[in-house]
Amino acid sequence: MRLSGLCSAVVAGVLVVAAPAVAQADPFVGAPGLGDPYYPLDGNGGYDVGHYDVSIDYDPPTRHLIGQARVEARATQGLSAFNLDFNGPEVRMVTVNGHPAAWNSNGEHELTITPSLPLLPGLPFVTIVDYAGPAVDAFGKGWTIAPSGGAFVAGEPHSAATWYPLNDTPLDKATFALHATVPAEWEVVSNGRRVQNEVQGAKRVVSWESKHPVLGYLTTVAIDKFSFLEQRRADGTPLLSAFAPEAEGNRETEQRLPEILDFAENLYGPYPFDTAGGIYVDAELEISLETQTRPIYAPWTDLETVVHEIAHQWWGDAVSVRNWSDICLNECFASYTADYLWPEQKEGVDVDAQYRETLAEYLDKPKFWQIPLFDPGAGREFTSVYYRGPLFLHALRKQIGDEVFFGALKEFQRNRAYGNASMPEFRTFIQSKSRTDLTGFFHAWLDTEEPPADEYLYPGALRV
């Protein structure tokens, strides 16, 4: 995710203390949350999802949404009841393994389901949720209504639960398919590959499939009167990008997508997905978001933003955080790629000088340093990682040298592709590649709320 106007600004965050996860007295009821340190009620216990198959029928003039979500999962314990995360339109019916099930909507986003027959541990089961009602505008935090009358989904850390029920946690990736029906004059864009696009009378029916596992907030649907740009990488990877009526001005930037993918691939290893593109909306979003294979871009998008979101396909999408306290693993790397590596390698910028100039500007400003990069706190996770994260990674690069730094990043990606990782794991991994003791370096840069000592601020060639 990239925030508007955040290249070098300091954003003040507000610490939100999350309530502890609700204890479960019944061992056969799946937990309503997985205990993330910031969002303890995100996700649900007792099962693991393998695939989502979501069908929606959306009418832009009335904003009426009819949906059906098929959730294919495996029970990890005996279950007399379990939860999905959902705060979208009203639920009309639920079945589990083809039998009617009871349900109850409670809390901010809990859909508690009681199957007619208990689920046995280790066995697969299929839940189908039918729902319908007005699509509520979440103002850039999920389902969002565009000025044109279309709609799209974007939001981090939450967005998916506003339009389909799911296990909304970074710890449960699943493959994803979308089938959408809209009036014939509208288009539909989502993740992965488009496998159907047919006009049937007054309706258009579109299907998209993602064969690589994806997190909930990285799924999207966008409905508008899009125009398209089709490109192809040298290796044959198809690229499909969409532009809302007032976003045509971004087409020239998106034409550089093959070049940007080649650049990021050279840094981090093979592109992890089988298609790519972008979705350029015309709503006044404060963010652009790395929705998997096809980021959502706000109208203010520039080349730097596209580089940032494409870097996320490696850092955030293919390799995802374990907990939201690990957010530097996403944003520090995407920001360093766009703010330092692209200018250095594509534009000839002296990024060592850029690093020193930034330090000279902010070294004596406590506010710049007050939010740590690791475990910044709930409500503050999307702050310092953007403006201080690139400094941390540039200092690390100079501390261990280019050969070790870039080699380690490729190996880290390769070993954890399509899974999860944490900042503590990253620290341990980098230490295993360096002969220098990095304990003090990592502590100073990641854990504290003050500028690192000079030995960590100016390592190697940065020494002054």
C-alpha positions in Angstrom: 0.0 0.0 0.0 1.2 3.5 -0.8 -0.4 6.6 0.9 -0.9 9.8 -1.0 1.8 12.4 -0.4 3.8 10.2 2.0 7.1 10.0 0.3 9.0 11.9 3.0 6.2 13.1 5.3 5.9 12.1 8.9 2.4 10.8 9.7 1.2 10.9 13.3 -0.5 7.7 14.3 -3.0 7.0 17.1 -2.4 4.0 19.2 -5.5 1.8 19.5 -5.4 -0.8 22.2 -7.1 -4.0 21.0 -9.2 -6.1 23.2 -7.9 -9.6 24.0 -9.3 -12.5 22.0 -12.4 -14.1 23.4 -11.7 -17.3 25.3 -13.6 -20.4 24.1 -15.2 -22.5 26.8 -16.5 -25.1 24.3 -13.6 -27.1 22.7 -15.8 -27.9 19.8 -16.5 -24.2 18.8 -13.9 -22.6 16.6 -12.3 -19.5 18.1 -13.7 -16.2 16.8 -10.1 -14.8 16.4 -6.6 -15.9 16.1 -5.0 -13.5 18.5 -3.1 -11.1 16.2 -1.5 -8.6 18.5 -3.3 -5.7 16.8 -6.5 -7.3 15.6 -7.1 -10.4 17.9 -10.6 -11.1 16.5 -9.4 -11.2 12.9 -9.6 -14.7 11.4 -11.1 -17.7 13.0 -10.0 -21.0 14.6 -10.9 -24.6 13.9 -10.4 -24.8 10.1 -8.2 -24.0 7.2 -9.6 -22.6 3.9 -8.3 -24.1 0.6 -10.5 -22.2 -1.9 -13.1 -19.4 -2.2 -15.6 -19.3 -5.1 -17.5 -16.1 -5.0 -20.4 -15.2 -7.3 -22.0 -11.7 -7.3 -24.7 -10.0 -9.2 -24.3 -6.2 -8.9 -26.5 -3.5 -10.3 -24.7 -0.1 -10.3 -27.7 2.2 -10.6 -29.4 0.7 -7.5 -26.2 -0.5 -5.7 -28.0 -3.8 -5.0 -25.7 -6.7 -4.5 -26.6 -10.4 -4.6 -23.8 -12.8 -3.5 -23.0 -16.4 -2.9 -19.7 -17.5 -1.4 -18.6 -21.1 -1.5 -15.9 -21.7 1.1 -14.0 -25.0 0.8 -12.1 -25.8 4.0 -10.7 -28.6 6.2 -11.6 -28.9 9.8 -8.5 -28.8 12.1 -10.6 -29.8 15.1 -14.0 -31.1 15.9 -16.5 -28.3 15.2 -20.1 -27.9 16.4 -19.9 -24.3 15.4 -17.4 -22.0 13.6 -17.1 -18.4 12.5 -16.5 -16.5 9.2 -15.6 -12.8 9.0 -18.4 -10.8 7.2 -19.9 -7.4 7.5 -21.5 -7.2 4.1 -25.1 -7.4 3.0 -27.7 -9.4 4.9 -27.2 -13.2 5.0 -30.2 -15.1 3.6 -29.1 -18.7 3.8 -26.2 -20.9 4.9 -25.5 -24.5 4.1 -22.7 -26.8 5.3 -22.0 -29.9 3.2 -25.3 -29.4 1.5 -27.4 -29.3 4.7 -29.1 -26.1 6.1 -27.1 -24.5 8.9 -28.0 -22.0 11.6 -26.2 -18.7 11.7 -25.9 -15.6 13.7 -24.2 -12.2 12.9 -22.5 -10.7 15.9 -19.7 -8.3 16.9 -18.1 -6.2 14.2 -17.7 -8.9 11.6 -18.5 -12.3 13.1 -20.8 -14.7 11.3 -21.2 -17.7 13.6 -22.4 -20.9 11.8 -23.8 -24.0 13.4 -23.9 -26.9 11.0 -26.7 -29.5 11.4 -24.1 -32.2 11.8 -20.8 -31.6 13.7 -17.6 -31.5 11.6 -14.9 -34.0 12.2 -11.3 -33.1 12.5 -9.2 -33.6 9.4 -12.1 -33.8 7.0 -13.0 -31.3 4.3 -16.3 -29.4 4.3 -18.0 -26.9 2.1 -19.9 -23.9 3.4 -22.2 -21.8 1.1 -23.4 -18.4 2.2 -26.1 -16.6 0.3 -26.5 -12.9 0.9 -28.2 -9.9 -0.6 -28.9 -6.2 0.0 -27.5 -2.7 -0.7 -23.7 -2.4 -1.1 -22.6 0.0 1.6 -19.8 2.4 0.8 -16.9 1.8 3.1 -15.1 4.9 1.8 -11.8 3.3 0.7 -11.8 0.7 3.5 -13.5 -2.1 1.6 -16.5 -1.9 -0.9 -16.3 1.7 -2.3 -18.7 3.4 -4.7 -17.0 5.2 -7.6 -18.2 8.6 -8.9 -19.1 7.0 -12.2 -21.6 4.7 -10.3 -19.3 1.7 -10.5 -17.8 0.1 -7.4 -14.5 -1.5 -6.3 -12.9 -3.0 -3.3 -9.7 -1.7 -1.6 -8.5 -1.5 2.0 -5.8 -2.6 4.3 -5.7 -4.4 6.7 -9.4 -5.2 6.1 -11.6 -5.0 3.0 -12.8 -8.4 1.8 -15.4 -8.9 4.6 -17.4 -6.0 3.2 -18.3 -8.1 0.1 -17.8 -11.8 0.9 -17.5 -14.0 4.0 -14.0 -15.4 4.7 -11.4 -16.4 7.2 -9.9 -12.9 7.3 -6.3 -13.4 8.5 -2.8 -13.3 7.0 -2.4 -16.9 8.2 -4.9 -18.5 5.9 -4.2 -18.0 2.2 -6.4 -19.7 -0.3 -7.0 -19.8 -4.1 -9.8 -17.6 -5.3 -12.3 -17.4 -8.1 -14.9 -14.7 -8.9 -17.9 -14.9 -11.1 -19.7 -11.5 -11.6 -22.9 -10.6 -13.4 -23.5 -6.9 -14.2 -25.4 -4.8 -16.8 -23.9 -5.4 -20.3 -22.4 -1.9 -20.6 -20.2 -2.4 -17.5 -16.9 -4.3 -17.1 -15.6 -6.4 -14.2 -11.9 -6.7 -13.2 -10.4 -8.9 -10.5 -7.3 -10.9 -9.5 -5.6 -13.5 -11.7 -6.7 -14.4 -15.2 -10.0 -13.5 -16.8 -11.4 -16.8 -18.0 -14.9 -15.6 -19.1 -16.3 -12.4 -20.5 -19.6 -12.8 -22.3 -22.6 -10.6 -23.0 -25.8 -12.6 -22.5 -28.7 -10.4 -23.5 -28.8 -7.4 -21.2 -26.1 -8.9 -18.8 -22.4 -9.3 -18.9 -21.0 -12.4 -17.2 -17.3 -12.3 -16.2 -15.1 -14.9 -14.4 -11.6 -14.5 -12.9 -9.4 -17.2 -11.4 -6.4 -17.0 -9.1 -4.5 -20.2 -9.0 -2.0 -18.9 -6.5 -3.1 -18.5 -2.9 -4.1 -15.0 -1.8 -5.0 -13.2 1.3 -8.4 -11.6 1.8 -7.4 -7.9 1.7 -5.4 -8.7 -1.5 -8.6 -9.9 -3.4 -10.6 -7.3 -5.2 -13.4 -6.7 -7.6 -13.8 -3.5 -9.7 -16.9 -2.6 -11.7 -16.8 0.3 -14.1 -17.0 1.3 -17.7 -13.3 0.4 -18.1 -11.1 0.6 -21.1 -8.2 -1.9 -21.3 -4.5 -2.1 -22.0 -3.2 -5.5 -23.0 0.5 -6.1 -22.9 2.9 -9.1 -22.6 6.2 -9.7 -21.0 9.1 -11.1 -23.0 8.5 -14.5 -21.3 4.9 -14.5 -22.5 3.3 -13.5 -19.2 0.0 -11.7 -20.1 -0.6 -8.3 -18.6 -4.1 -6.8 -18.5 -4.8 -3.3 -17.1 -8.0 -1.4 -16.7 -8.8 2.3 -16.7 -11.9 4.0 -15.3 -13.3 6.8 -17.5 -11.5 9.6 -15.7 -8.2 7.6 -15.3 -7.1 7.4 -18.9 -4.2 9.8 -18.0 -2.5 6.9 -16.2 -2.2 4.8 -19.4 1.3 6.1 -20.3 2.7 5.1 -16.9 1.1 1.6 -17.0 2.7 1.0 -20.4 6.0 0.7 -18.5 4.7 -2.3 -16.5 6.8 -4.9 -18.4 9.9 -2.8 -17.6 8.9 -2.5 -13.9 8.3 -6.2 -13.6 11.7 -7.0 -15.2 13.4 -4.6 -12.8 11.8 -6.1 -9.7 12.4 -9.6 -10.9 16.1 -8.8 -11.2 16.1 -7.7 -7.6 14.0 -10.4 -5.9 13.8 -13.4 -8.2 11.2 -14.7 -10.6 7.8 -12.9 -10.7 5.7 -15.1 -8.4 2.4 -15.1 -10.4 1.2 -16.0 -13.9 -0.4 -12.7 -14.8 -0.2 -9.0 -13.9 -1.8 -5.6 -14.6 -3.4 -2.7 -12.8 -6.8 -1.3 -12.0 -7.0 2.5 -12.3 -10.1 3.9 -10.5 -11.3 7.5 -10.5 -12.5 7.7 -6.9 -10.5 10.1 -4.5 -8.7 7.3 -2.6 -6.0 8.1 -0.1 -4.2 4.9 -0.9 -3.2 2.7 -3.8 -3.1 -1.0 -2.8 -1.2 -4.1 -3.9 -4.2 -6.3 -4.7 -2.6 -9.5 -5.9 -1.5 -9.5 -9.6 -3.5 -6.4 -10.3 -3.1 -3.4 -7.9 -5.8 -0.8 -7.3 -4.4 2.6 -8.2 -5.8 6.0 -7.1 -6.0 8.9 -9.5 -2.8 10.5 -8.1 -0.8 7.5 -9.1 2.6 8.1 -10.5 5.5 5.9 -11.7 6.9 5.7 -8.1 3.6 4.4 -6.9 3.4 1.7 -9.6 7.0 0.6 -8.7 6.0 0.4 -5.0 2.9 -1.7 -5.6 4.7 -4.0 -8.0 7.4 -4.6 -5.4 4.6 -5.7 -3.1 3.9 -8.6 -5.4 7.0 -10.1 -3.8 6.9 -8.3 -0.4 3.4 -8.7 0.9 1.6 -10.8 -1.7 3.9 -13.8 -2.4 5.5 -13.6 1.0 3.0 -12.2 3.6 3.2 -11.1 7.2 2.5 -13.5 10.0 1.1 -10.7 12.2 0.4 -7.0 11.5 3.2 -6.1 13.8 5.5 -7.4 11.0 4.3 -4.8 8.5 7.8 -3.5 7.8 8.3 -6.8 5.9 5.7 -5.4 3.4 6.1 -1.6 3.4 9.8 -1.1 4.2 10.8 -3.2 1.1 8.2 -1.7 -1.3 9.2 1.8 -0.2 12.9 1.1 -0.6 12.4 -0.4 -4.0 10.5 2.7 -5.3 12.3 5.4 -3.3 15.9 4.2 -3.6 16.5 1.2 -5.9 14.5 2.5 -8.9 16.0 6.0 -8.8 19.5 4.5 -8.3 19.4 1.9 -11.0 17.1 3.5 -13.6 17.7 7.2 -13.2 21.3 7.4 -11.9 20.4 9.0 -8.6 23.1 9.1 -5.9 21.1 7.4 -3.2 23.9 7.5 -0.7 23.7 11.3 -0.9 19.9 11.1 -0.8 20.2 9.0 2.4 22.5 11.5 4.0 20.3 14.5 3.1 17.3 12.8 4.6 19.1 12.1 7.8 20.4 15.7 7.9 16.8 16.9 7.6 15.2 14.6 10.2 18.0 13.5 12.6 17.1 16.1 15.2 13.3 15.7 14.9 12.0 13.3 17.5 8.7 12.8 15.8 10.4 11.2 12.9 11.8 8.4 15.1 9.0 8.0 17.7 7.2 5.0 16.0 9.4 1.9 15.8 9.6 -0.1 12.5 8.9 -3.4 14.2 5.8 -3.6 16.2 4.7 0.0 15.7 1.4 -0.5 17.5 -2.2 -1.0 16.4 -3.4 2.1 14.4 0.2 3.2 13.8 1.4 0.4 11.5 1.0 2.4 8.3 3.3 5.3 9.4 7.0 5.0 9.9 7.5 2.0 7.6 7.0 4.4 4.7 9.5 7.1 5.5 12.0 5.4 7.8 11.8 1.9 6.3 13.9 2.8 3.3 16.6 4.4 5.5 16.8 1.1 7.5 17.2 -1.0 4.4 19.8 1.3 2.9 21.8 1.2 6.1 21.5 -2.6 6.2 22.7 -2.9 2.6 25.7 -0.8 3.4 26.4 -2.7 6.6 26.5 -6.2 4.9 27.4 -5.2 1.3 25.5 -5.5 -1.9 26.4 -9.1 -2.7 25.1 -10.4 0.6 22.1 -8.0 0.8 20.6 -8.7 -2.6 21.5 -12.4 -2.5 19.8 -12.8 0.8 16.6 -11.1 -0.4 16.3 -13.4 -3.3 16.9 -16.5 -1.1 14.4 -15.2 1.5 11.8 -14.8 -1.1 12.4 -18.2 -2.7 12.2 -20.1 0.6 9.0 -18.5 1.7 7.0 -17.9 -1.5 3.2 -18.3 -1.1 3.6 -18.4 2.7 4.2 -16.1 5.6 7.2 -14.6 7.4 7.9 -12.3 10.2 10.5 -9.5 11.0 12.1 -11.7 13.7 12.6 -14.4 11.0 14.1 -11.9 8.6 16.5 -10.7 11.2 17.6 -14.2 12.0 18.0 -15.0 8.3 20.1 -12.0 7.5 22.3 -12.6 10.5 22.9 -16.1 9.2 24.3 -14.6 6.0 26.6 -12.0 7.7 29.8 -12.5 9.6 29.1 -9.2 11.4 27.1 -9.3 14.6 23.9 -7.4 13.6 22.2 -7.6 17.0 22.9 -3.9 17.9 22.2 -2.7 14.4 18.7 -4.4 14.2 17.8 -3.3 17.7 18.7 0.3 17.0 16.9 0.5 13.7 13.8 -1.6 14.4 13.0 -1.6 18.1 13.7 1.9 19.4 12.1 5.3 19.2 15.2 7.4 18.8 17.9 7.8 16.1 20.4 4.9 15.9 24.0 5.6 17.0 26.3 6.9 14.4 27.9 3.5 13.9 24.6 2.2 12.7 23.5 5.4 10.9 26.7 5.5 8.8 28.0 2.0 8.1 30.4 1.1 5.3 30.5 3.6 2.5 28.0 5.9 4.4 30.6 6.6 7.1 31.3 10.3 7.4 
